[in-house]
Amino acid sequence: MPGASSHDLALVAALRAGDEMAFADLVRMYDPMLRRVARNYVSTDAVAGEVVQDTWLAVLEGLDRFEGRSSLRTWIVRILMNQARTRGVREKRTVPFSSIGPADDPGGFDPDRFERNGTHARAWAQPPNDWATLPAERLEASETRDVVRQAIDALPDQQRTVISLRDVEGWTSAEVREALDLSEVNQRVLLHRARGAVRQALDSYLESAR
């Protein structure tokens, strides 16, 4: 995992020097993403906002401890995760990591729809419905996006966060593993299960449109 970039280091130096414009730029860059990630762990947008505010305070207080071993974004998200998990526990929304189930579980789909290599599900044996036959406007409709959002919201915390970072925020696998302190295998299993659940929800919804 690459460490902090030269831009990160320059930004941290400016923040340590008390540059308010640098902090405003940092908030502008990351605040919307932090709110989306925090919302995966708490029950309302208002609480997510409080978590993000606490995160920014913790960032400012912890700048001297930033060593540049990870990107600044990853470091900030890890702080957010600690804040959000603490708040999520208080709201009793935290789901144990064991909720991801066994590594060969194909993410909510019938196992017969997957080819297998030994005991592990690998590729589609029976592919999902062909979305290419549906009108483009159907796939792009706001209600379709709502189905995706609702499917993501219904996932366990870890799955919801991984798919949000990977498929919504565009993070790489390495960045997600670093931010969430996951092994490569666990990150892959969480993403696989999350994508499977979302795909199944979309299949059910789009099938009704045919």
C-alpha positions in Angstrom: 0.0 0.0 0.0 1.6 3.3 -1.1 2.2 5.8 1.7 1.3 9.5 1.7 1.9 11.5 -1.5 3.9 14.7 -1.6 0.6 16.6 -1.8 -0.6 14.8 1.4 2.6 15.7 3.2 2.5 19.3 2.0 -1.1 19.6 3.2 -0.3 18.1 6.6 2.5 20.6 7.0 0.1 23.4 6.2 -2.4 22.1 8.7 0.2 21.8 11.4 1.1 25.4 10.7 -2.5 26.4 11.4 -3.4 27.2 7.7 -7.2 27.6 7.8 -7.5 27.6 4.1 -5.8 24.2 3.9 -8.2 22.8 6.4 -11.2 24.3 4.4 -9.8 22.6 1.3 -9.5 19.3 3.1 -13.1 19.4 4.4 -14.3 20.3 0.9 -12.5 17.3 -0.6 -13.5 14.7 1.9 -16.5 15.8 3.9 -19.2 14.4 1.5 -17.5 11.0 1.3 -17.1 10.9 5.1 -20.8 11.5 5.6 -21.7 8.7 3.2 -19.4 6.3 5.0 -20.5 7.3 8.4 -24.1 6.8 7.4 -23.3 3.1 6.9 -23.0 2.8 10.7 -25.6 5.1 12.2 -29.3 5.5 11.8 -29.8 9.1 10.6 -28.1 11.8 8.5 -28.0 14.0 11.5 -26.0 11.5 13.6 -23.7 10.9 10.6 -23.0 14.6 10.6 -22.1 14.5 14.3 -19.7 11.6 13.6 -18.0 13.6 10.8 -17.7 16.7 13.1 -16.1 14.5 15.8 -13.8 13.0 13.1 -12.6 16.5 12.0 -11.8 17.4 15.6 -9.9 14.1 16.0 -8.0 14.8 12.7 -6.8 18.2 14.0 -5.9 16.8 17.4 -4.0 13.9 15.8 -2.0 15.6 13.1 1.2 15.2 15.0 0.7 11.5 14.9 0.3 11.3 11.1 3.4 9.4 10.0 2.7 9.2 6.2 2.6 5.4 6.1 -0.8 5.5 4.4 -2.5 8.2 2.3 -4.0 11.1 4.2 -7.5 10.0 3.0 -7.0 6.5 4.3 -5.8 7.9 7.7 -8.9 10.2 8.0 -11.3 7.4 7.1 -9.8 5.1 9.7 -10.4 7.9 12.3 -14.0 8.1 11.0 -14.5 4.4 11.3 -13.5 4.4 14.9 -15.9 7.3 15.6 -18.7 5.7 13.6 -18.3 2.3 15.2 -18.4 3.8 18.6 -21.6 5.6 17.8 -23.0 2.6 16.0 -22.5 0.4 19.0 -24.4 2.9 21.1 -27.2 2.7 18.6 -27.0 -1.1 18.6 -26.5 -1.3 14.9 -23.1 -2.9 14.8 -23.1 -6.4 13.2 -20.3 -8.9 14.2 -17.7 -9.6 11.5 -18.7 -13.2 11.7 -22.0 -12.2 10.0 -20.2 -12.3 6.6 -20.7 -16.1 6.7 -18.5 -18.7 5.2 -16.0 -17.7 2.4 -17.7 -19.9 -0.2 -21.1 -18.4 0.3 -22.0 -16.8 -3.1 -23.6 -13.7 -1.5 -27.2 -14.6 -1.2 -27.6 -16.4 -4.6 -28.6 -20.0 -5.1 -25.2 -21.8 -4.9 -26.3 -23.8 -8.1 -25.9 -20.6 -10.1 -22.1 -20.8 -9.5 -19.5 -23.1 -10.9 -17.2 -24.4 -8.2 -13.6 -25.2 -7.7 -13.5 -27.7 -4.9 -15.6 -26.2 -2.2 -15.3 -22.6 -3.3 -17.8 -20.7 -5.6 -16.0 -19.2 -8.6 -17.9 -18.1 -11.7 -21.5 -17.9 -12.9 -22.8 -21.3 -14.0 -26.3 -19.8 -14.5 -25.8 -16.0 -15.1 -28.2 -13.4 -13.7 -30.8 -11.9 -15.9 -29.4 -10.2 -19.0 -29.7 -6.5 -18.2 -28.7 -5.6 -21.8 -32.2 -6.5 -23.0 -33.7 -3.8 -20.8 -34.3 -0.2 -22.0 -31.4 2.1 -20.9 -33.9 4.5 -19.4 -35.0 1.7 -17.1 -31.5 1.0 -15.8 -30.9 4.8 -15.3 -34.2 5.6 -13.7 -34.2 7.1 -10.2 -36.2 4.2 -8.9 -33.5 1.8 -10.0 -30.9 3.7 -8.2 -33.2 3.7 -5.1 -33.3 -0.1 -5.3 -29.5 -0.2 -5.3 -29.3 2.2 -2.4 -31.9 0.3 -0.4 -30.1 -3.0 -1.1 -26.8 -1.5 0.1 -28.5 0.0 3.2 -29.9 -3.4 4.1 -26.4 -5.1 4.2 -24.5 -5.8 7.4 -22.1 -2.9 8.4 -18.9 -4.4 7.0 -20.4 -5.5 3.7 -22.1 -2.1 3.3 -18.9 -0.2 4.0 -16.8 -2.3 1.6 -19.2 -2.0 -1.3 -19.7 1.7 -0.7 -15.9 2.4 -0.7 -15.2 0.1 -3.7 -18.2 0.6 -6.0 -19.6 4.0 -4.9 -16.4 5.9 -3.9 -14.1 4.1 -6.4 -11.5 3.0 -3.9 -9.0 0.2 -4.8 -9.0 -3.1 -2.9 -5.7 -2.1 -1.3 -7.1 1.2 0.0 -10.1 -0.5 1.5 -8.0 -3.2 3.2 -5.8 -0.5 4.7 -8.7 1.7 5.8 -10.7 -1.1 7.3 -7.8 -3.3 8.5 -9.0 -6.3 6.5 -7.1 -9.2 4.9 -7.3 -9.6 1.2 -9.5 -12.7 1.6 -11.9 -11.0 4.0 -12.2 -7.9 1.8 -12.9 -10.1 -1.3 -15.6 -12.1 0.6 -17.3 -9.1 2.0 -17.4 -7.4 -1.5 -18.6 -10.6 -3.1 -21.4 -11.1 -0.7 -22.4 -7.4 -0.9 -22.4 -7.3 -4.7 -24.4 -10.6 -4.8 -27.1 -9.2 -2.5 -27.4 -6.0 -4.6 -27.4 -7.9 -7.8 -30.2 -10.2 -6.5 -32.3 -7.1 -5.5 -31.8 -5.6 -8.9 -32.6 -8.9 -10.7 -35.9 -9.1 -8.8 -36.8 -5.5 -9.5 -35.8 -5.5 -13.2 -37.5 -8.8 -13.8 -40.8 -7.1 -12.9 -40.2 -4.5 -15.7 -40.1 -7.0 -18.5 
